[in-house]
Amino acid sequence: MHRAATEVGRAARLALARTLESLAVVGALASVVFFALRLLPGDPARLVLGDEASEGDLARVRRALHLDEPILVQYARFLRGIASADLGDSFRRPGTPAMARVGEALLPTAQLAGVAVAMGAVAGLAAAVAASGPWLAPRTRVWIERALMAVAAAPLVAVAPVLTWALAARARIVPLPGDPDAGPAGLLFAGALLAFPLGAHVGRIARQALVEVSEAPFLRVATAKGAGPARVWLLHALPVVAGPVVTIVATQLGALLGGAVVIERMFERRGLGTLILEAYASRDLPVLEGAVVAAGLLFVVAQTLGAAIEATLDPRTRAGPS
């Protein structure tokens, strides 16, 4: 009873520590965004309206964006706006809350990242099993390992246009990811493009883990009990590498979200990446601030979720420090 209470207490302290850490990261990112847009050389109001703006128009923008207030008052107002998800109206779309535009863009990016994670993890695990099992010749395993290394090193900005031209424009096997009528098929293809490097990283890490456990006693016991190779690898060996796979997915989330921005911009898909670039180009400061903070929040939530899954799979992680 006492031991169970101790474990619950450790889990609660670990969850609280991770929550506070996540909030600190989001707060630091929000602060960097706020001060970068206000303290760097140049008048933010003039950045919005351009060098030819009149003093009257500049004063109007400063009032609308509260730039005429002391910097600490602006900062406090900004933090309240982040906490309440209210940064005011979009400057370029009067009457439309900035966070409403961010919310509309957040879902497509989350969907794209989620599809990419699922496809990358499944493809990587499949490649790892294929390259680690006893059914392949050693030379074939080497070629799979080299292919995984090549895919992991290939830049997305080079791979995505080539595959899109070959599969969508030339062969017309899949729709263009940016086509409004593409629907789920467009999302799957865009997710597959984004999943390429992730799948390669997952495949390499999972393969190394499978090779390490290939001689484990429990696999020999399963084989001795009559389990076939596929059952041994899929039901006994594969769960062992779940922890490393979750870890590599969590560490690749930053690159994954960066790749999502590239995919969205390349194919003109709706999402946070497109919104950030549009808000920057139009100097829509409330939307730009909200979109950057939302992207950071999405990253932190994904990292926290990955850590929670890893802790569930690995009791040593769940227990945390004594």
C-alpha positions in Angstrom: 0.0 0.0 0.0 2.8 2.4 1.0 4.8 1.5 -2.1 1.8 2.1 -4.4 1.3 5.5 -2.7 4.9 6.3 -3.2 4.7 5.4 -6.9 1.6 7.6 -7.4 3.4 10.5 -5.6 6.5 10.1 -7.9 4.2 10.0 -11.0 2.4 13.1 -9.8 5.6 15.0 -9.1 7.0 14.0 -12.5 3.8 15.1 -14.3 3.8 18.4 -12.4 7.5 19.0 -13.2 6.9 18.3 -16.9 3.9 20.6 -17.0 5.8 23.4 -15.4 8.7 22.8 -17.8 6.4 23.0 -20.7 4.8 26.2 -19.5 8.2 27.7 -19.0 9.2 26.8 -22.6 6.1 28.3 -24.0 6.5 31.4 -21.8 10.1 31.8 -22.9 9.1 31.5 -26.6 6.3 34.0 -26.2 8.7 36.4 -24.5 11.3 36.1 -27.3 8.6 36.8 -29.9 7.2 39.8 -28.0 10.6 41.5 -27.5 12.0 40.6 -30.9 9.1 42.5 -32.6 9.4 45.5 -30.3 13.0 46.1 -29.3 14.8 45.3 -32.5 15.9 48.4 -34.6 13.0 49.9 -36.5 9.5 51.2 -35.6 7.0 48.3 -35.5 4.2 50.7 -36.7 6.4 51.8 -39.7 7.1 48.1 -40.4 3.3 47.6 -40.6 2.5 50.6 -42.8 5.7 51.2 -44.7 8.1 54.2 -45.0 5.5 56.4 -46.8 2.9 56.3 -44.0 1.8 59.6 -42.5 2.3 60.4 -38.8 -1.4 60.2 -38.3 -1.6 56.7 -39.7 1.5 55.7 -37.6 -0.2 57.1 -34.4 -3.4 55.1 -35.2 -1.4 51.9 -35.6 0.5 52.5 -32.4 -2.7 53.0 -30.5 -4.3 49.9 -32.1 -1.3 47.7 -31.2 -0.8 49.5 -27.8 2.7 50.5 -28.9 2.3 53.8 -27.2 2.2 52.2 -23.8 5.4 51.5 -21.7 7.1 48.3 -22.7 6.3 46.5 -19.4 2.6 47.4 -19.7 2.6 46.0 -23.2 4.4 42.8 -22.0 1.8 42.3 -19.2 -1.0 42.8 -21.7 0.6 40.3 -24.1 1.0 37.7 -21.4 -2.6 38.1 -20.4 -3.6 37.8 -24.0 -1.6 34.5 -24.4 -3.1 33.1 -21.2 -6.7 34.0 -22.3 -6.1 33.2 -26.0 -7.0 36.8 -26.9 -4.4 38.9 -28.7 -7.0 41.2 -30.2 -8.2 41.4 -33.8 -6.1 40.6 -36.8 -4.7 43.9 -38.1 -5.2 43.0 -41.7 -8.7 41.6 -41.1 -10.5 44.0 -38.8 -13.2 42.3 -36.8 -11.5 38.8 -37.0 -9.8 37.7 -33.7 -6.1 36.9 -34.3 -6.4 33.7 -32.4 -9.4 32.6 -34.5 -7.1 32.7 -37.6 -4.5 30.8 -35.6 -7.0 28.2 -34.6 -8.2 27.7 -38.1 -4.5 27.0 -39.2 -3.6 24.9 -36.2 -5.8 21.9 -37.1 -4.4 21.3 -40.6 -0.9 21.4 -39.3 -1.7 19.1 -36.4 -3.4 16.7 -38.9 -0.4 16.8 -41.2 2.1 16.2 -38.4 -0.1 13.4 -36.9 -0.4 11.6 -40.3 3.4 12.0 -40.8 4.2 10.5 -37.4 1.9 7.5 -37.9 3.2 6.8 -41.4 6.8 7.4 -40.5 6.6 5.1 -37.4 4.9 2.3 -39.3 7.2 2.5 -42.3 10.3 2.7 -40.2 9.3 -0.3 -38.0 8.5 -2.3 -41.1 11.9 -1.5 -42.6 13.6 -2.3 -39.3 11.9 -5.7 -39.1 12.7 -6.5 -42.7 16.4 -5.6 -42.2 16.8 -7.4 -38.9 15.0 -10.7 -39.3 16.6 -14.0 -40.2 14.7 -14.3 -43.5 17.0 -11.9 -45.4 20.5 -12.4 -46.8 23.2 -10.3 -45.1 23.8 -8.3 -48.3 20.2 -7.4 -48.5 20.2 -6.2 -45.0 23.2 -4.0 -45.8 21.4 -2.5 -48.7 18.4 -1.7 -46.6 20.6 0.0 -44.0 22.3 2.1 -46.7 18.9 3.1 -48.1 17.7 4.2 -44.7 20.8 6.3 -44.3 20.4 7.9 -47.7 16.7 8.7 -47.1 17.5 10.2 -43.6 20.1 12.5 -45.2 18.0 13.6 -48.2 16.7 17.2 -47.8 12.9 17.4 -47.9 13.0 20.5 -50.2 14.7 18.3 -52.8 12.8 15.1 -52.3 9.2 16.5 -52.1 9.2 18.3 -55.5 10.7 15.3 -57.3 8.2 12.8 -55.9 5.3 15.2 -56.5 6.3 15.7 -60.1 6.8 12.0 -60.7 3.7 10.7 -58.8 1.2 13.6 -59.0 2.0 15.6 -62.1 3.5 12.9 -64.4 1.9 9.6 -63.4 -1.2 11.1 -61.8 -1.2 8.3 -59.2 -1.9 10.7 -56.4 -3.5 14.2 -56.3 -1.5 17.4 -55.8 -1.3 18.0 -52.0 -2.3 21.6 -52.4 -5.4 20.9 -54.6 -8.5 22.0 -52.6 -10.4 18.9 -54.0 -7.6 16.5 -53.0 -9.3 15.7 -49.7 -7.9 12.8 -47.5 -5.8 11.5 -50.4 -3.9 14.9 -50.6 -3.4 14.8 -46.8 -2.0 11.3 -47.0 0.4 12.1 -49.8 1.6 15.3 -48.0 2.0 13.3 -44.8 3.9 10.6 -46.7 6.3 13.2 -48.1 6.9 14.6 -44.6 7.2 11.0 -43.2 10.2 10.1 -45.4 13.0 11.3 -43.1 11.2 10.4 -39.9 10.6 6.9 -41.2 14.3 6.5 -42.1 15.4 7.6 -38.6 12.9 5.3 -36.9 14.0 2.4 -39.1 17.7 2.9 -38.3 17.1 3.2 -34.5 14.6 0.3 -34.4 16.9 -1.9 -36.5 19.8 -1.3 -34.0 17.6 -2.1 -31.1 16.3 -5.3 -32.8 19.8 -6.5 -33.6 20.7 -6.0 -29.9 17.8 -8.1 -28.7 18.0 -10.7 -31.5 19.9 -13.1 -29.2 17.9 -12.4 -26.1 16.9 -15.5 -24.1 13.2 -14.7 -24.3 13.3 -14.9 -28.1 14.9 -18.3 -28.0 12.3 -19.5 -25.5 9.5 -18.3 -27.8 11.1 -20.1 -30.8 11.5 -23.3 -28.7 7.8 -23.2 -27.9 7.0 -23.4 -31.6 6.5 -19.7 -32.5 7.4 -18.9 -36.1 9.8 -16.2 -37.1 7.1 -13.6 -37.9 5.4 -14.2 -34.5 8.7 -14.0 -32.6 9.7 -10.7 -34.2 6.3 -9.0 -34.3 4.9 -10.1 -30.9 8.0 -10.5 -28.8 10.9 -8.5 -30.3 9.1 -5.5 -31.7 7.5 -4.3 -28.4 11.0 -4.1 -26.9 11.9 -1.3 -29.3 8.8 0.7 -28.7 10.6 2.9 -26.1 13.5 3.9 -28.5 11.1 4.5 -31.3 9.0 6.9 -29.2 12.2 8.6 -28.1 13.4 9.1 -31.7 10.0 10.4 -32.8 10.0 12.9 -29.9 13.4 14.1 -30.7 12.5 14.6 -34.4 9.3 16.6 -33.7 11.1 19.9 -34.2 12.3 18.9 -37.6 8.9 17.4 -38.4 7.1 20.6 -37.6 9.7 22.6 -39.6 9.1 20.2 -42.5 5.4 20.7 -42.2 6.0 24.5 -42.7 8.0 23.6 -45.9 5.3 21.3 -47.2 2.5 23.8 -46.5 4.4 26.6 -48.2 5.5 24.4 -51.1 2.0 23.3 -51.9 0.0 26.3 -50.6 -1.7 24.2 -48.0 -3.5 25.9 -45.1 -1.6 25.6 -41.9 0.5 27.4 -39.3 3.5 27.6 -41.7 1.5 29.4 -44.4 -0.1 31.7 -41.8 3.2 32.7 -40.2 4.7 33.6 -43.6 1.5 35.5 -44.6 1.4 37.3 -41.3 5.0 38.3 -41.6 4.7 39.5 -45.2 1.6 41.6 -44.3 3.1 42.7 -40.9 0.0 41.4 -39.1 1.7 41.4 -35.6 -1.2 39.9 -33.5 -1.5 37.0 -35.9 2.2 36.5 -36.2 2.7 36.5 -32.4 -0.2 34.1 -31.9 0.9 31.7 -34.7 4.5 31.5 -33.5 3.4 30.8 -29.9 0.9 28.2 -31.2 3.6 26.4 -33.2 5.8 26.3 -30.0 2.8 25.1 -28.0 2.1 22.3 -30.5 5.8 21.2 -30.3 5.7 21.2 -26.5 2.5 19.3 -26.3 3.8 16.7 -28.8 7.1 16.4 -26.8 5.2 16.0 -23.5 2.9 13.4 -25.1 5.9 11.5 -26.4 7.5 11.6 -22.9 4.3 10.3 -21.3 4.1 7.4 -23.8 7.7 6.5 -23.2 7.2 6.6 -19.5 4.2 4.3 -19.8 6.3 1.8 -21.8 9.5 2.1 -19.7 8.9 1.8 -15.9 12.4 3.2 -15.3 11.4 6.4 -16.9 8.0 6.5 -15.2 9.6 6.1 -11.8 11.9 9.2 -12.3 14.5 10.2 -9.8 14.2 9.0 -6.3 
